[in-house]
């Protein structure tokens, strides 16, 4: 690790493929970010295995009884963990819990999310399936800032993925995921370097 690198926290619940893509980028000397901690609600997540592989500290938080929610007080605990670790930037990489306020308030315009559609189309779960069922010819993925809306924050980067005639959910999701891996590291780099400004809903890169 070198000095003056932005300290990133990753929140993940599942296999962690985007987490791995970012960890690989962070291993490069010219990348301006270090992963300070992984936070997960699932100790059996693939992301935990990846964290251990890369020597990244990880912490567990408790899921709530309601689907998609954290247990009471756990979002505040995430804030405490991130403050303890000196975190400056946060990535949601398949974190399957809704954030209600404390984390968003503590890190305004510093939380990024990866979503497998060209937002604002196909918000929510199984966006790839939504795209197929709607019959679009172009699908894709988005990295955006997180606010209190659902998949509605200002867009940083997007990548388009053509939908082929013989695509099913798995084939389309696989090709979209390849693009997620590419743009998530680039979006983190842009934000870490401050190479952007936000005007309303527009994220102007290189400004």
RABELHU-V847433 format. One record per run of one state. SS is the DSSP state (2 for helix, 1 for strand, 0 for the rest). FROM is the first residue (numbers start at 0). TO is the last residue. If there is no record, write none. Layout:
((SS/FROM/TO) (SS/FROM/TO))
This chain:
((0/0/4) (1/5/10) (0/11/15) (2/16/25) (0/26/31) (1/32/39) (0/40/44) (2/45/52) (0/53/56) (1/57/59) (0/60/61) (1/62/62) (0/63/68) (1/69/69) (0/70/72) (2/73/83) (0/84/87) (1/88/91) (0/92/100) (2/101/105) (0/106/109) (1/110/114) (0/115/125) (2/126/133) (0/134/136) (1/137/144) (0/145/153) (1/154/161) (0/162/167) (2/168/192) (0/193/194) (1/195/198) (0/199/200) (1/201/204) (0/205/206))
